[in-house]
């Protein structure tokens, strides 16, 4: 299990924030990974086939509806480009799920916050990527409580990240079709492991602007923000399409990432929920800064 080290105390997170987000993050991950049942007859052991993913979307939909959001399905059929090694399996048919937290003043700008909800074949996918889904939920709840929002926030759960990023590729196309004026894109993937307790994170393929704003909000916590050129998650499709995008993750390249990645052992019990709450709060501070200025 990831450690619950006091190296970075949660006294650095304002009183009440943990109580707002952490119990519901635990509950969401528990249901998504089969640690607790969806209902008396069914539990999810993975999120791979269409029935399993439908059940997962229903859980995620209810979670967003509980904070007052109007949730929309985004069914798609796409062909991945030839340069994608997974294009040999074209076409891809799937379903993203998204909601918009509207600005409180008229605005045509959108911030995108997303995470994939699917898993590989034999894994419950706690770290990869129920933790990312829980981060998206936690930030959404905090942002929806702001009195002033000068930009809109799109929160999205991507399908088929594990099969060529088809869901994020399709959602990029949707953003273009709807002519969204996208200010920035933040995607979270594996944010629940911190064995050494240092609370450090990695930013994958960030633009200079996004690197600087994450560093700005990390500085008061005394943590290190590493940057990498990793392209193996949903931020890649946005960057390749020319958007101001970044991936957020634990220390995937710096030796402190879940050893249970893509394994049957990627379970609820391995998640460091204090670390998840910390990264959620840090991401919230970044998006709060963007959405209120």
N, C-alpha and C positions, 0 to 999 in steps of 0.2 A: 504494500500500500504506500502511496505517496505520503511523506511525513507531514505532520501538523506542526512544524517547527515554529518557534517564537522569534526566529531571526528577524522577521518583519512582523511586528505585532499588528493585530487588527484594530488597535487603538488608533492607527493611522486612518482608518475608515470611519467617517462620522457616525455617531451613535444613531442607531435605528436602521441603518442601511442593511446590515446583515439580516435583521429581523424582517425587512421588507422582501428581500430576494432569496435568501439561502434556503428556507424551508421549502419553497416552491421549486427551486432548482433541484433539490434532493428528490422531491416527489416526481418531478418530470423525468429525471434520469432513471429513477427506480422503475417507472412504468415503461419507458422506452427500451429498457434493457431486460425486462422480464423479472426483475427483482421483486416487483409487486404486480398484481394482476390488473389488466384493463377493466375487467369485470369478473364475475364469479366463474365464468367459463373459459376465459382466455388470458394468456400472457404472451408477451412478445419475446422471443429468443433471438431474433435478428430482424432486420428491416431490409429484406432483399427482394422477395417476390412481390407481385402486385397486391395480393391480399394483405401481406404484412405491411407494406408501405401505405396502403389505404388506412389501416388501423392506426399507424403512426401519424398520418396526416390528421386523422380525426382527433387524436390526442392533442396535437399541436394546435389545431384549429380551436378547440375548446379553451386551451390555455390562453391564446390571444383574445378570444372572445370574452374571457373572464376579466380582462382589463379594458373592455369596451371597444375593441377594434373590430372593424368589418373585414372579414377574411375572404380572400378570393383564391380559387383554384386557377392554375395556369397549365392546362394540358398542352402538350406539345408533341410534334414529330419533327425531328431534325436530322440532317446528315452532317456529321462532323467533317471538317475539311481534311483534305488528303494528307496534310502534314501531321495530323493527329494519328498516332499509331493505332488508335481504337476505331478509326474510320472504316476498317474492314468489316465491322459489325453494323454498319448503317442499314436502315435508319434506326434512330433511337426514339422510343415512345415513352413518355413519362409525364409526371405532374409535379410542378412546383407549387408552393403555397405562399401567399404574400398578403400583406396588409399595409396600409398607409396611415401613418400618424400625421395628420395635417398640420401645417403651420397655423399659428394663431393670428397671423397677419398675412395678407395676400403675398404669395411667393410662387415663382415658377422653378425654384431650385429644389433638388432632391438629394438627400444623402441615402445611400444604400447600406444596409447592415444585413449580412446573410451568413448561413451555415448550412451544410448539407445534412440531410437526415437519413440517407441510405447507409447500408453497411456492406461489407464483403460477405461471402457465402456463409461462413461458419462462425461468425462473431456477433456477440450481443452489441458491440459497438458503443461501449460506455465512454471511453476516451474519444474514440473515432466514430461518431462525432456527436453523441448525445451531449457532451460537455459544450460543444459549440452552439448547439440548439438552446441549451440552458443559458448560455451567455446572451444570445440574441433575445431571449425572453426577458432576462433580468434587465438588460439595457432598455428594452422596449417599455417595461413597466416604469422605470425611473424617468425616461424621457416623456412618457405620456402624462406624468405628473407635473411637468414644468408649466408654469403660468404663461410663459412667453416662448414661442418657437418661431424663428424667422425663416426657417427652411422646413420642408416636408421630410419625413423619414420613411423610407420604404424598408420594411422588415420582410425577409424572404428566407424560406427553407427550401434549399435546392435538392432536387432529385438527381440521381445518377452521377454523383461526383466520382464514385468508385468505378464507373465505366466511362472514362474519357471526359468527365466534366460536362456531360451532355445537358444537364439541367441548367447550369450557369451559362453555357453557350446559348441555350434557348432563351434564357431571361435577358441576356445582353441584346438579343434580337428584339425582344419585346420592348425593352427600354428605347431602342432605336425607333421602332414602329410608333410608339407613343410619343416620341420626340421629347422624352424627359431631359431636362437640363440637369445633368448629374454633376453635383459638386464633388462628391468623393464616394468611394466604395470601400467597405471594411468587411472582410470575411474571416470567420473564426473556425479553426479546425484543430482539435486536440489542445484543450486548455485546462486539463485536470490532473497534471502530474508535476510535482515539485519536491523530489526526494531530498535535495539538500536545503530546502527551505529558504532559498535566497530571493524568491518571488520574481526572478528575472523572466523576461519574455523575448521572443524573437519576432521581428517584422519581416515578412517575406516579400521581396521585390517592391519595397515602398518607394514612392516618389519622394523627392527631397522635402516637399512640403509636409507630407504625412509623417515622415521620419521626424521632422522638427517638432510637430505638435504632440506626437507621442512622447518624445524626449522631454518636452516642456512639462507634461503632466506626470511623467515618471520621476522627475527630479526631486519633488518633495518627499518621495518614498525612499530615496536612496538606492534605487534598483538600477540594473543595467538593461538597456535596450540594445539587443543585438540585431543586426540586419543581415539577411541572407538573400541569395538569388534563387531560392527554392521556388519551383513552378508547379508543384504537384498537387495544387488544390484550386479552389474556385476563383481566387483572385487572378489567376493566370488569364482566364478568358476576358476579364475586364481590362487588364493591362494591354493585352494584344489588340483589343478594340480601341485603344487610345484613351481609356478612362483613368482618372486619378484614383488608383486602387492600391490596397495593401492586404496581405494575409497576416493574421494574428495567431500565434501558436506558442506553446511551451518551448523549452530549449531542445528542439528537434535536432539541430546541428551542433549543439554545444554540450551534449552528453547528459542531458537530464530530461529524457522523454520516456513515455510509457513503454516498458518492455513487452507489454501485452498487445501492442499494435497489430491488428489484423489476426488476432488469435482468439480462440474460444474463451481465453482467460480475461478478455477485455470486459470486465464486469463492473457492476455498481460499486462493489467493495474496494476496487482499486482507485477510485476517484478521490483526490484531495479537494474536498469541497471548500476549504478555506482559501486555497489557491484560486479555485474557480471564481469565488466571490471577489477576490482581490482583482483578478484580471477583468472581471465584469465591471467592477467599479472604475478601474483605470480607463477602460474603453468608454464607459459612460461619460467620464470627465472630458475625454477627447471630443465625443460627439456633442455633449452639452456645449462645449466651447464653440464648435462649428455651427450648431443649430441656433444659438442665441446671438450670434454676431453677424 
